[in-house]
Amino acid sequence: MHALAALIAATATPMPTPTPTVDPALVTPGPWGFGVMAVLAVIVILLVVDMLRRVRRARYRVEVGAELDAEQAAADDEGSAGKTQ
């Protein structure tokens, strides 16, 4: 059994490690890349906040419009009921 393990260990080939072909310092974003990404993140956050504000405002307008329509319909019903009596 030891001879078989020794044979397997002797025939195993080591895995080669890949050598980089590009200088790692040239492919990193650096401080300019960080600055651009930070500015983009701030812009996206401001756009999301503005969008949420606009959606909320539109929803409130729809709710108020529905309430005004309901009040107008109720007033019209009372006015027409008073005329028929």
C-alpha positions as CSV (number, residue, x, y, z in Angstrom):
1,M,0.0,0.0,0.0
2,H,2.9,2.3,0.8
3,A,4.4,1.6,-2.6
4,L,1.1,2.6,-4.3
5,A,1.0,5.9,-2.4
6,A,4.6,6.6,-3.2
7,L,3.9,5.9,-6.9
8,I,0.9,8.3,-7.0
9,A,2.9,11.0,-5.2
10,A,5.8,10.6,-7.6
11,T,3.6,10.8,-10.7
12,A,1.5,13.8,-9.5
13,T,2.5,16.9,-11.4
14,P,2.5,20.3,-9.6
15,M,0.0,22.9,-10.9
16,P,1.8,25.8,-12.5
17,T,1.1,29.2,-11.2
18,P,0.0,31.7,-13.9
19,T,2.2,34.7,-14.4
20,P,0.5,38.0,-14.9
21,T,1.0,39.6,-18.3
22,V,-0.2,43.1,-17.3
23,D,1.3,45.3,-14.7
24,P,-1.2,45.4,-11.7
25,A,-0.5,49.0,-11.1
26,L,-1.8,49.9,-14.6
27,V,-5.2,48.3,-14.2
28,T,-6.2,49.6,-10.7
29,P,-8.6,52.6,-10.7
30,G,-6.5,54.7,-8.4
31,P,-7.6,58.0,-6.8
32,W,-9.3,59.3,-10.0
33,G,-11.4,56.2,-10.3
34,F,-12.4,56.4,-6.6
35,G,-13.3,60.1,-7.1
36,V,-15.4,59.4,-10.2
37,M,-17.3,56.5,-8.4
38,A,-17.9,58.7,-5.3
39,V,-19.4,61.5,-7.4
40,L,-21.6,59.0,-9.3
41,A,-22.8,57.5,-6.0
42,V,-23.7,61.0,-4.7
43,I,-25.5,61.8,-7.9
44,V,-27.5,58.6,-7.9
45,I,-28.5,59.1,-4.2
46,L,-29.7,62.6,-5.0
47,L,-31.7,61.4,-8.0
48,V,-33.4,58.7,-6.0
49,V,-34.3,61.2,-3.2
50,D,-35.8,63.5,-5.8
51,M,-37.7,60.8,-7.5
52,L,-39.2,59.6,-4.3
53,R,-40.3,63.2,-3.5
54,R,-41.9,63.5,-6.9
55,V,-43.7,60.2,-6.6
56,R,-45.0,61.0,-3.1
57,R,-46.2,64.5,-4.3
58,A,-48.1,62.9,-7.2
59,R,-49.7,60.3,-4.9
60,Y,-50.9,63.1,-2.6
61,R,-52.3,65.0,-5.5
62,V,-54.3,62.0,-6.6
63,E,-55.6,61.4,-3.1
64,V,-56.7,65.0,-2.7
65,G,-58.3,65.0,-6.1
66,A,-60.3,61.9,-5.1
67,E,-61.4,63.6,-1.9
68,L,-62.5,66.7,-3.7
69,D,-64.4,64.7,-6.3
70,A,-66.2,62.8,-3.5
71,E,-67.1,66.0,-1.7
72,Q,-68.4,67.6,-5.0
73,A,-70.5,64.5,-5.7
74,A,-71.9,64.6,-2.2
75,A,-72.7,68.3,-2.5
76,D,-74.4,67.6,-5.9
77,D,-76.4,64.8,-4.4
78,E,-77.6,67.1,-1.5
79,G,-78.4,69.9,-3.9
80,S,-80.4,67.6,-6.2
81,A,-82.2,66.0,-3.2
82,G,-83.2,69.4,-1.8
83,K,-84.7,70.5,-5.2
84,T,-86.9,67.4,-5.5
85,Q,-88.6,67.9,-2.2
